[in-house]
Amino acid sequence: MQLILVRHGNTFGPGDKVVWVGARTDLALVEKGREQASVVAAGLAAAGLRPSRIYAGPLRRTRQTAEIIAAAHGLVAGSIVLSEDLREIDYGSWEARSNDEIRAEVGDKTIDDWQKRSIWPESCGWQPDETDVIAGWQRLIARIRAENADDAVVLVVSSNGIFRLVAKSLGLAPADAKMNTGAVAHLVADDGGVSIKAWNLDPASLSL
């Protein structure tokens, strides 16, 4: 099975204050974000990867990304499955604040540990905890295996926070775990488990 992870598109436009948004901030895609979703759809088509089903987080930015891709590939109604296991992390006291504002409160090490080394920040109120996020990913993989054929192409649309922990659980180096907005990762699920073929790709670089 081919699993294509898709980070949702941009939710901030030119001139907007960029802040941390997680489970409590339900932003829609901006124009650039919608364009990024269309680029993902085109990259899939160019690579010969036609999804049969899309699993997406329930917030607008992930739903809209999934809907744009589904429409471009002519997927039937019901092909998008919303999953709470893909809901973004609640960033606690960091929610709706900029990097500079967070650094002023907690210092450079705490924010850099997460952004560069995928180390979960303690005492910042993030929910659910790291173990629960990975348990949710494992539930989702079991569901995907049960609901799709072994040769299916399945898309998973969520956020950088969720995908960073997925990368960590699959053994990717923390320095390489970030997913840019509109970027994709290519995973393969087989009898040996789930492995990473490529991570944080420009969609135009996808290949079978």
ROSE-4610 file (N, C-alpha, C; in Angstrom, 1 decimal, always signed):
// ROSE-4610
residu = [M/M/M/Q/Q/Q/L/L/L/I/I/I/L/L/L/V/V/V/R/R/R/H/H/H/G/G/G/N/N/N/T/T/T/F/F/F/G/G/G/P/P/P/G/G/G/D/D/D/K/K/K/V/V/V/V/V/V/W/W/W/V/V/V/G/G/G/A/A/A/R/R/R/T/T/T/D/D/D/L/L/L/A/A/A/L/L/L/V/V/V/E/E/E/K/K/K/G/G/G/R/R/R/E/E/E/Q/Q/Q/A/A/A/S/S/S/V/V/V/V/V/V/A/A/A/A/A/A/G/G/G/L/L/L/A/A/A/A/A/A/A/A/A/G/G/G/L/L/L/R/R/R/P/P/P/S/S/S/R/R/R/I/I/I/Y/Y/Y/A/A/A/G/G/G/P/P/P/L/L/L/R/R/R/R/R/R/T/T/T/R/R/R/Q/Q/Q/T/T/T/A/A/A/E/E/E/I/I/I/I/I/I/A/A/A/A/A/A/A/A/A/H/H/H/G/G/G/L/L/L/V/V/V/A/A/A/G/G/G/S/S/S/I/I/I/V/V/V/L/L/L/S/S/S/E/E/E/D/D/D/L/L/L/R/R/R/E/E/E/I/I/I/D/D/D/Y/Y/Y/G/G/G/S/S/S/W/W/W/E/E/E/A/A/A/R/R/R/S/S/S/N/N/N/D/D/D/E/E/E/I/I/I/R/R/R/A/A/A/E/E/E/V/V/V/G/G/G/D/D/D/K/K/K/T/T/T/I/I/I/D/D/D/D/D/D/W/W/W/Q/Q/Q/K/K/K/R/R/R/S/S/S/I/I/I/W/W/W/P/P/P/E/E/E/S/S/S/C/C/C/G/G/G/W/W/W/Q/Q/Q/P/P/P/D/D/D/E/E/E/T/T/T/D/D/D/V/V/V/I/I/I/A/A/A/G/G/G/W/W/W/Q/Q/Q/R/R/R/L/L/L/I/I/I/A/A/A/R/R/R/I/I/I/R/R/R/A/A/A/E/E/E/N/N/N/A/A/A/D/D/D/D/D/D/A/A/A/V/V/V/V/V/V/L/L/L/V/V/V/V/V/V/S/S/S/S/S/S/N/N/N/G/G/G/I/I/I/F/F/F/R/R/R/L/L/L/V/V/V/A/A/A/K/K/K/S/S/S/L/L/L/G/G/G/L/L/L/A/A/A/P/P/P/A/A/A/D/D/D/A/A/A/K/K/K/M/M/M/N/N/N/T/T/T/G/G/G/A/A/A/V/V/V/A/A/A/H/H/H/L/L/L/V/V/V/A/A/A/D/D/D/D/D/D/G/G/G/G/G/G/V/V/V/S/S/S/I/I/I/K/K/K/A/A/A/W/W/W/N/N/N/L/L/L/D/D/D/P/P/P/A/A/A/S/S/S/L/L/L/S/S/S/L/L/L]
num = [1/1/1/2/2/2/3/3/3/4/4/4/5/5/5/6/6/6/7/7/7/8/8/8/9/9/9/10/10/10/11/11/11/12/12/12/13/13/13/14/14/14/15/15/15/16/16/16/17/17/17/18/18/18/19/19/19/20/20/20/21/21/21/22/22/22/23/23/23/24/24/24/25/25/25/26/26/26/27/27/27/28/28/28/29/29/29/30/30/30/31/31/31/32/32/32/33/33/33/34/34/34/35/35/35/36/36/36/37/37/37/38/38/38/39/39/39/40/40/40/41/41/41/42/42/42/43/43/43/44/44/44/45/45/45/46/46/46/47/47/47/48/48/48/49/49/49/50/50/50/51/51/51/52/52/52/53/53/53/54/54/54/55/55/55/56/56/56/57/57/57/58/58/58/59/59/59/60/60/60/61/61/61/62/62/62/63/63/63/64/64/64/65/65/65/66/66/66/67/67/67/68/68/68/69/69/69/70/70/70/71/71/71/72/72/72/73/73/73/74/74/74/75/75/75/76/76/76/77/77/77/78/78/78/79/79/79/80/80/80/81/81/81/82/82/82/83/83/83/84/84/84/85/85/85/86/86/86/87/87/87/88/88/88/89/89/89/90/90/90/91/91/91/92/92/92/93/93/93/94/94/94/95/95/95/96/96/96/97/97/97/98/98/98/99/99/99/100/100/100/101/101/101/102/102/102/103/103/103/104/104/104/105/105/105/106/106/106/107/107/107/108/108/108/109/109/109/110/110/110/111/111/111/112/112/112/113/113/113/114/114/114/115/115/115/116/116/116/117/117/117/118/118/118/119/119/119/120/120/120/121/121/121/122/122/122/123/123/123/124/124/124/125/125/125/126/126/126/127/127/127/128/128/128/129/129/129/130/130/130/131/131/131/132/132/132/133/133/133/134/134/134/135/135/135/136/136/136/137/137/137/138/138/138/139/139/139/140/140/140/141/141/141/142/142/142/143/143/143/144/144/144/145/145/145/146/146/146/147/147/147/148/148/148/149/149/149/150/150/150/151/151/151/152/152/152/153/153/153/154/154/154/155/155/155/156/156/156/157/157/157/158/158/158/159/159/159/160/160/160/161/161/161/162/162/162/163/163/163/164/164/164/165/165/165/166/166/166/167/167/167/168/168/168/169/169/169/170/170/170/171/171/171/172/172/172/173/173/173/174/174/174/175/175/175/176/176/176/177/177/177/178/178/178/179/179/179/180/180/180/181/181/181/182/182/182/183/183/183/184/184/184/185/185/185/186/186/186/187/187/187/188/188/188/189/189/189/190/190/190/191/191/191/192/192/192/193/193/193/194/194/194/195/195/195/196/196/196/197/197/197/198/198/198/199/199/199/200/200/200/201/201/201/202/202/202/203/203/203/204/204/204/205/205/205/206/206/206/207/207/207/208/208/208]
x = [+0.8/+0.0/+0.9/+0.5/+1.2/+0.5/+1.1/+0.6/+1.2/+0.4/+1.0/+0.5/+1.4/+1.0/+1.1/+0.1/+0.0/-0.2/+0.8/+0.5/-0.4/-1.4/-2.3/-1.6/-2.2/-1.7/-1.7/-1.2/-1.0/-2.4/-2.3/-3.4/-3.2/-2.0/-1.6/-1.2/-1.7/-1.4/-0.3/+0.1/+1.1/+0.7/+1.6/+1.3/+0.6/+0.1/-0.5/+0.5/+0.1/+1.0/+1.0/+2.1/+2.2/+2.3/+1.4/+1.4/+1.2/+1.4/+1.1/-0.4/-0.8/-2.2/-2.3/-3.1/-3.3/-4.8/-5.1/-6.5/-7.5/-7.2/-8.2/-8.4/-7.6/-7.7/-8.0/-9.3/-9.8/-9.8/-8.6/-8.5/-8.8/-9.2/-9.4/-8.1/-8.0/-6.9/-7.0/-5.9/-5.8/-5.6/-5.6/-5.4/-4.2/-3.1/-1.9/-2.1/-2.8/-3.0/-3.8/-4.8/-5.6/-4.8/-3.9/-3.0/-2.1/-1.6/-0.7/-1.5/-2.7/-3.5/-3.6/-3.9/-4.0/-2.7/-1.5/-0.2/+0.0/-0.5/-0.4/-1.2/-2.4/-3.2/-2.5/-1.9/-1.2/+0.0/+0.7/+1.9/+1.6/+0.4/+0.0/-0.4/-1.1/-1.4/-0.2/+0.8/+2.0/+2.7/+2.7/+3.4/+2.6/+1.4/+0.6/+0.0/-0.1/-0.6/-2.1/-3.1/-4.4/-5.0/-5.3/-5.8/-7.2/-7.5/-8.9/-9.6/-8.9/-9.5/-8.5/-9.1/-8.3/-8.8/-7.9/-8.1/-7.6/-8.4/-8.0/-8.5/-7.7/-8.1/-9.4/-10.1/-11.4/-11.4/-10.3/-10.3/-10.4/-10.8/-11.1/-9.9/-8.7/-7.6/-7.2/-7.4/-7.1/-8.3/-9.5/-10.7/-10.6/-10.3/-10.3/-9.2/-8.0/-6.9/-7.4/-8.0/-8.5/-9.6/-10.5/-11.5/-11.0/-10.0/-9.4/-8.8/-8.0/-7.4/-8.4/-9.4/-10.4/-11.2/-11.5/-12.2/-11.4/-10.1/-9.2/-9.0/-9.2/-9.1/-10.4/-11.5/-12.8/-13.3/-12.9/-13.2/-14.7/-15.3/-16.8/-17.0/-18.3/-18.7/-18.4/-17.9/-17.6/-16.1/-15.4/-14.0/-13.1/-13.6/-12.9/-13.4/-12.5/-12.8/-12.2/-13.0/-12.5/-12.1/-10.9/-10.4/-10.0/-10.5/-10.0/-8.5/-8.1/-6.7/-5.7/-6.2/-5.4/-5.7/-6.5/-6.7/-5.3/-5.1/-3.8/-3.6/-2.4/-2.0/-2.6/-3.1/-3.4/-2.1/-1.6/-0.3/-0.4/-1.4/-1.4/-1.1/-0.1/+0.2/+0.9/+1.2/+1.9/+0.8/-0.4/-1.4/-1.7/-1.7/-2.0/-0.9/+0.3/+1.4/+2.5/+3.3/+4.4/+5.6/+6.6/+7.8/+8.5/+8.6/+9.3/+8.6/+7.3/+6.6/+6.8/+6.9/+7.1/+8.6/+9.5/+10.9/+11.1/+10.4/+10.5/+10.0/+9.1/+8.6/+9.4/+9.7/+10.3/+11.7/+12.3/+13.7/+13.9/+15.1/+15.4/+15.4/+15.9/+16.1/+14.8/+13.8/+12.6/+11.9/+11.9/+11.3/+12.2/+13.5/+14.4/+14.5/+14.3/+14.3/+13.1/+12.0/+10.9/+11.1/+11.5/+11.6/+12.7/+13.8/+15.0/+15.3/+14.7/+15.0/+13.8/+12.6/+11.3/+11.2/+11.7/+11.6/+10.4/+9.4/+8.2/+8.4/+7.8/+8.0/+7.2/+7.8/+7.1/+6.5/+5.5/+4.9/+4.4/+4.0/+3.5/+2.0/+1.5/+0.0/-0.4/+0.6/+0.2/-0.6/-1.6/-2.5/-2.9/-3.1/-2.8/-1.3/-0.9/+0.6/+1.2/+2.5/+3.2/+2.8/+2.6/+2.3/+0.9/+0.0/-1.4/-1.4/-0.6/-0.5/-0.1/+1.0/+1.5/+0.5/-0.2/-1.3/-2.4/-2.7/-3.7/-3.2/-2.0/-1.4/-1.5/-1.2/-1.2/-2.6/-3.6/-5.0/-5.4/-5.0/-5.3/-4.7/-3.5/-2.9/-3.6/-4.0/-4.8/-6.1/-6.8/-8.0/-7.8/-6.7/-6.5/-6.2/-5.5/-5.2/-6.5/-7.4/-8.7/-9.6/-9.6/-10.6/-10.1/-8.8/-8.3/-7.5/-7.5/-6.8/-5.3/-4.6/-3.1/-2.4/-3.0/-2.4/-2.9/-3.7/-4.3/-3.3/-3.7/-3.0/-3.9/-3.4/-4.2/-3.5/-4.3/-3.8/-4.1/-3.2/-3.4/-3.1/-4.1/-3.9/-3.9/-2.9/-2.8/-1.8/-1.2/-0.4/+1.1/+1.9/+3.3/+3.6/+2.8/+3.0/+2.8/+1.7/+1.4/+2.4/+2.7/+3.7/+5.1/+5.5/+6.8/+6.9/+5.9/+5.9/+5.8/+5.1/+5.0/+6.4/+7.1/+8.5/+9.4/+9.3/+10.1/+9.8/+8.5/+8.2/+8.7/+8.9/+9.4/+10.9/+11.6/+13.0/+13.7/+13.0/+13.6/+14.3/+15.5/+16.3/+15.5/+15.4/+14.6/+14.9/+16.1/+16.5/+15.8/+15.3/+14.7/+13.2/+12.6/+11.2/+10.2/+10.6/+9.6/+8.9/+7.6/+6.9/+6.5/+6.9/+6.5/+5.0/+4.4/+3.0/+2.9/+2.0/+1.8/+2.8/+3.7/+4.6/+4.0/+4.7/+4.2/+5.3/+4.9/+5.8/+5.2/+6.1/+5.7/+6.1/+5.1/+5.3/+4.8/+5.4/+4.9/+4.5/+3.3/+2.8/+2.8/+3.5/+3.4/+3.5/+3.8/+3.8/+4.9/+5.9/+6.9/+6.7/+5.5/+5.2/+5.1/+5.4/+5.3/+6.7/+7.2/+8.5/+8.4/+9.4/+9.5/+10.2/+9.6/+10.3/+10.9/+10.1/+10.6/+9.8/+10.5/+9.8/+10.0/+9.0/+9.0/+9.3/+8.6/+8.9/+8.0/+8.6/+7.8/+6.9/+5.6/+4.7/+5.1/+5.8/+6.3/+7.3/+7.9/+9.0/+8.5/+7.2/+6.6/+6.9/+7.1/+7.2/+6.7/+6.4/+6.0/+7.1]
y = [-1.2/+0.0/+1.3/+2.2/+3.5/+4.5/+5.0/+6.1/+7.4/+8.4/+9.7/+10.7/+11.1/+12.1/+13.5/+14.3/+15.7/+16.7/+17.6/+18.7/+19.7/+20.2/+21.1/+22.4/+23.1/+24.3/+25.5/+26.7/+27.9/+28.4/+28.9/+29.5/+31.0/+31.5/+32.9/+33.5/+34.7/+35.3/+36.4/+37.1/+38.1/+39.2/+39.5/+40.6/+40.1/+38.8/+38.3/+38.0/+38.1/+37.7/+36.2/+35.5/+34.1/+33.6/+32.8/+32.3/+30.8/+30.2/+28.7/+28.5/+27.6/+27.2/+25.7/+25.2/+23.8/+23.5/+22.6/+22.0/+23.1/+24.2/+25.1/+26.3/+26.3/+27.4/+26.9/+27.1/+26.4/+27.4/+27.6/+28.5/+27.8/+28.6/+28.1/+28.3/+27.7/+27.9/+29.3/+30.0/+31.2/+30.8/+31.8/+31.5/+30.6/+31.0/+30.2/+28.7/+28.6/+27.2/+26.4/+27.0/+26.3/+25.9/+26.8/+26.5/+25.4/+25.3/+24.2/+22.9/+22.9/+21.6/+21.2/+22.1/+21.8/+21.3/+21.8/+21.3/+19.9/+19.6/+18.2/+17.3/+17.7/+16.9/+16.6/+17.7/+17.6/+16.7/+16.8/+15.9/+14.5/+14.2/+12.8/+12.3/+13.1/+12.6/+12.4/+13.3/+13.2/+11.9/+11.5/+10.3/+9.0/+9.1/+8.0/+7.4/+8.3/+7.9/+8.5/+7.7/+8.1/+7.6/+8.5/+8.0/+7.5/+6.4/+5.9/+6.4/+6.8/+7.3/+8.3/+9.3/+10.3/+10.3/+10.2/+10.4/+11.7/+12.5/+13.9/+14.3/+15.2/+15.8/+16.6/+16.8/+17.4/+19.0/+19.6/+21.1/+21.6/+22.8/+23.3/+23.2/+23.5/+23.6/+22.2/+21.1/+19.8/+19.3/+19.6/+19.2/+19.8/+21.1/+21.8/+21.3/+21.0/+20.4/+19.1/+18.2/+16.9/+17.1/+18.1/+18.3/+18.7/+19.6/+20.1/+18.9/+18.1/+17.0/+15.9/+15.7/+14.7/+15.2/+16.5/+17.0/+16.9/+17.2/+17.1/+15.7/+14.7/+13.3/+12.6/+13.4/+12.8/+11.7/+11.9/+10.9/+11.0/+9.9/+9.9/+10.4/+10.8/+11.2/+10.1/+10.5/+9.5/+9.0/+9.5/+9.1/+9.8/+10.9/+11.6/+11.1/+10.6/+10.1/+11.0/+11.7/+12.5/+11.7/+11.9/+11.1/+12.0/+11.8/+12.5/+12.2/+11.0/+10.7/+11.6/+12.4/+13.3/+14.8/+15.0/+16.3/+16.9/+18.1/+18.7/+18.8/+18.9/+19.0/+20.3/+20.3/+21.5/+22.1/+23.2/+23.7/+24.5/+24.3/+24.9/+26.4/+26.8/+28.2/+28.8/+28.0/+28.5/+28.8/+28.3/+28.6/+30.1/+30.4/+31.8/+32.8/+32.3/+33.2/+32.9/+34.0/+33.9/+33.2/+32.8/+32.2/+33.2/+34.5/+35.4/+35.6/+35.5/+35.6/+34.4/+33.3/+32.0/+32.0/+32.4/+32.4/+33.4/+34.5/+35.5/+34.9/+33.9/+33.3/+32.1/+31.2/+29.9/+29.8/+30.7/+30.6/+29.9/+30.0/+29.4/+27.9/+27.3/+25.8/+25.1/+25.5/+24.7/+24.7/+25.8/+25.8/+25.2/+25.4/+24.8/+23.2/+22.8/+21.3/+20.7/+21.4/+20.8/+21.0/+22.2/+22.4/+21.7/+21.5/+20.9/+19.5/+19.1/+17.8/+17.0/+17.5/+16.8/+16.4/+17.2/+16.9/+17.6/+16.8/+17.4/+18.3/+19.6/+20.5/+20.2/+20.1/+19.8/+21.1/+21.0/+22.1/+23.3/+23.0/+24.0/+23.7/+22.7/+22.4/+21.8/+21.2/+20.5/+19.3/+19.1/+17.9/+17.4/+16.1/+15.0/+14.9/+13.9/+13.8/+13.0/+13.0/+12.4/+10.9/+10.2/+8.8/+8.6/+9.5/+9.4/+9.7/+10.6/+11.0/+9.8/+9.1/+7.9/+6.8/+6.6/+5.6/+5.9/+7.2/+7.5/+7.2/+7.4/+7.1/+5.6/+4.8/+3.4/+2.9/+3.5/+3.1/+3.5/+4.6/+5.0/+4.0/+3.6/+2.7/+1.4/+0.9/-0.3/-0.2/+1.0/+1.2/+1.3/+2.0/+2.1/+0.7/-0.1/-1.5/-2.3/-2.1/-2.8/-2.3/-1.1/-0.5/-0.3/-0.7/-0.5/-1.7/-1.9/-3.0/-2.8/-3.9/-3.9/-3.0/-2.9/-2.1/-0.7/-0.2/+1.1/+2.2/+3.4/+4.6/+5.4/+5.7/+6.3/+7.6/+8.7/+10.0/+10.2/+10.8/+11.2/+12.6/+13.5/+14.9/+15.4/+16.0/+16.5/+17.6/+17.7/+18.9/+18.5/+19.6/+19.3/+18.7/+19.1/+18.5/+17.0/+16.6/+15.2/+14.4/+15.0/+14.3/+14.2/+15.3/+15.3/+14.1/+13.8/+12.6/+11.3/+11.3/+10.1/+9.8/+10.8/+10.6/+10.1/+10.7/+10.2/+8.7/+8.3/+6.9/+6.0/+6.5/+5.6/+5.7/+6.4/+6.3/+7.4/+8.4/+9.5/+10.4/+10.9/+11.8/+13.0/+13.4/+14.6/+15.8/+16.0/+17.2/+17.2/+16.1/+15.9/+15.8/+15.9/+15.5/+16.6/+17.8/+18.8/+18.6/+18.9/+18.9/+20.3/+20.8/+22.2/+22.2/+23.4/+23.5/+23.1/+22.2/+21.8/+20.7/+20.3/+19.2/+17.8/+16.8/+15.4/+14.5/+13.4/+12.3/+11.0/+10.1/+8.9/+7.7/+7.0/+5.9/+4.6/+3.5/+2.2/+1.3/+0.8/-0.2/-1.6/-2.5/-3.9/-4.8/-6.1/-7.0/-6.7/-6.0/-5.7/-4.4/-3.8/-2.6/-1.4/-0.2/+1.0/+1.6/+2.0/+2.5/+3.8/+4.7/+5.9/+5.8/+6.1/+6.2/+7.6/+8.6/+10.0/+10.9/+12.0/+12.8/+14.3/+15.1/+16.5/+16.9/+16.2/+16.4/+17.5/+18.2/+19.0/+18.0/+18.2/+17.2/+16.9/+17.8/+17.5/+16.4/+16.1/+15.1/+13.7/+13.5/+12.2/+11.3/+10.0/+9.0/+7.6/+6.7/+5.4/+4.7]
z = [+0.0/+0.0/+0.0/-0.8/-0.9/+0.0/+1.0/+1.9/+1.6/+1.2/+0.9/+2.0/+2.8/+3.9/+3.3/+3.6/+3.0/+4.2/+4.3/+5.2/+4.6/+5.3/+4.8/+4.2/+3.4/+2.8/+3.8/+3.3/+4.1/+4.7/+5.9/+6.6/+6.9/+6.5/+6.7/+5.3/+5.1/+3.8/+4.0/+3.0/+3.1/+4.1/+5.0/+5.9/+7.2/+7.2/+8.4/+9.5/+10.7/+11.8/+11.9/+11.8/+11.8/+13.3/+13.7/+15.1/+15.0/+16.2/+16.3/+16.3/+15.5/+15.5/+15.6/+16.5/+16.7/+16.8/+17.7/+17.8/+18.1/+18.7/+19.2/+18.2/+17.1/+16.1/+14.8/+14.4/+13.2/+12.0/+11.4/+10.3/+9.0/+8.0/+6.6/+5.9/+4.7/+3.8/+3.2/+3.0/+2.3/+0.8/-0.1/-1.5/-1.8/-1.2/-1.4/-0.9/+0.2/+0.7/-0.3/-0.9/-1.9/-3.1/-3.5/-4.6/-4.3/-3.1/-2.6/-2.7/-2.3/-2.4/-3.9/-4.8/-6.2/-6.7/-6.2/-6.7/-6.2/-5.0/-4.5/-5.5/-5.8/-6.7/-8.0/-8.6/-9.8/-9.7/-8.6/-8.4/-8.3/-7.7/-7.6/-9.0/-9.7/-11.1/-12.0/-11.9/-12.7/-12.3/-11.1/-10.6/-10.8/-11.3/-11.5/-10.2/-9.2/-7.9/-7.7/-8.0/-7.9/-6.6/-5.6/-4.3/-4.5/-3.7/-3.6/-2.4/-1.4/-0.2/+0.5/+1.2/+1.9/+3.3/+4.3/+5.7/+6.1/+6.8/+7.1/+8.5/+9.1/+10.3/+10.2/+11.3/+11.2/+11.0/+11.2/+11.1/+9.7/+9.5/+8.1/+7.2/+7.7/+6.8/+6.3/+7.1/+6.6/+5.7/+6.1/+5.3/+3.9/+3.9/+2.6/+1.7/+2.3/+1.5/+0.9/+1.7/+1.2/+0.1/+0.3/-0.6/-2.0/-2.0/-3.3/-4.0/-3.3/-3.9/-4.4/-3.6/-4.0/-5.3/-5.3/-6.5/-7.8/-7.6/-8.8/-9.3/-8.5/-8.9/-9.1/-9.0/-9.3/-8.3/-7.1/-6.1/-5.7/-5.5/-5.2/-3.8/-3.5/-2.2/-1.2/+0.0/+1.0/+0.9/-0.1/-0.2/+0.8/+1.4/+2.5/+3.8/+4.7/+6.0/+7.0/+7.8/+8.9/+10.1/+10.7/+11.8/+12.9/+14.1/+15.3/+15.6/+15.1/+15.3/+14.6/+13.6/+12.9/+13.3/+14.3/+14.8/+15.3/+15.0/+15.4/+16.9/+17.3/+18.7/+19.3/+20.5/+21.2/+21.8/+21.3/+21.8/+23.1/+23.8/+25.2/+25.2/+26.0/+26.2/+25.0/+24.0/+22.8/+21.7/+21.9/+20.8/+20.6/+19.3/+18.9/+19.2/+19.5/+19.8/+18.7/+18.5/+17.5/+18.2/+17.3/+17.8/+18.7/+18.4/+19.2/+20.6/+20.6/+21.9/+22.8/+22.1/+22.9/+23.4/+22.6/+23.0/+24.2/+24.2/+25.3/+26.6/+26.5/+27.7/+28.2/+27.2/+27.6/+27.3/+26.5/+26.1/+24.8/+24.3/+23.0/+23.1/+24.1/+24.2/+24.0/+24.7/+24.7/+23.3/+22.7/+21.3/+20.3/+20.4/+19.5/+19.7/+20.9/+21.1/+20.3/+20.3/+19.5/+18.0/+17.6/+16.1/+15.5/+16.2/+15.6/+16.0/+17.2/+17.7/+18.1/+17.8/+18.1/+19.6/+20.5/+21.9/+22.4/+23.0/+23.5/+24.6/+24.6/+25.7/+26.9/+28.0/+29.2/+29.8/+30.6/+31.4/+30.5/+29.2/+28.3/+28.0/+28.6/+28.4/+27.1/+26.4/+25.1/+25.4/+24.5/+24.7/+23.3/+23.1/+24.1/+24.2/+25.0/+25.2/+24.0/+23.9/+22.8/+22.6/+23.7/+23.6/+23.0/+23.4/+22.8/+21.3/+20.9/+19.5/+18.7/+19.1/+18.4/+18.5/+19.6/+19.7/+18.7/+18.5/+17.5/+16.1/+15.8/+14.5/+14.2/+15.2/+15.1/+14.9/+15.6/+15.4/+13.9/+13.4/+12.1/+11.1/+11.2/+10.3/+10.3/+11.5/+11.5/+10.8/+10.9/+10.2/+8.7/+8.3/+6.9/+6.3/+7.0/+6.5/+6.3/+7.3/+7.3/+6.2/+5.8/+4.9/+3.5/+3.2/+1.9/+1.4/+0.1/-0.6/-0.4/-0.5/-0.3/-1.3/-2.5/-3.6/-3.7/-2.7/-2.8/-2.6/-3.1/-2.8/-1.8/-0.6/+0.4/+0.8/+0.9/+1.4/+2.9/+3.6/+5.0/+5.1/+5.5/+5.5/+7.0/+7.5/+8.8/+8.9/+10.1/+10.4/+10.6/+10.7/+10.9/+12.3/+13.3/+14.7/+14.7/+14.1/+14.1/+13.2/+12.1/+11.2/+11.8/+12.5/+13.1/+14.1/+14.8/+15.8/+15.0/+13.9/+13.1/+12.6/+12.1/+11.6/+12.6/+13.8/+15.0/+15.3/+15.3/+15.6/+14.5/+13.3/+12.2/+12.0/+12.9/+12.9/+12.1/+11.6/+10.8/+11.8/+11.3/+12.2/+12.5/+13.8/+14.2/+13.3/+12.9/+12.1/+10.8/+10.3/+9.0/+9.1/+10.3/+10.5/+10.2/+10.0/+9.6/+8.3/+8.2/+7.0/+6.7/+5.5/+5.1/+4.7/+4.8/+4.3/+2.8/+2.5/+1.1/+0.7/+1.6/+1.2/+1.5/+1.0/+1.1/+1.6/+2.1/+2.4/+1.8/+1.4/+0.7/+1.6/+2.1/+3.0/+2.2/+2.6/+2.1/+3.3/+3.2/+4.2/+3.6/+4.2/+3.7/+4.9/+4.7/+5.8/+6.8/+6.4/+7.3/+8.2/+7.9/+8.7/+7.8/+8.3/+7.6/+7.5/+6.3/+6.2/+5.3/+5.5/+4.8/+3.5/+2.4/+1.1/+0.9/+1.2/+1.0/+2.0/+2.4/+3.5/+3.1/+3.3/+3.1/+1.6/+0.7/-0.7/-1.3/-2.3/-3.2/-3.9/-4.0/-4.7/-6.1/-6.8/-8.1/-8.2/-7.0/-7.0/-6.6/-6.5/-6.2/-7.3/-7.0/-8.0/-7.4/-8.3/-7.8/-7.1]
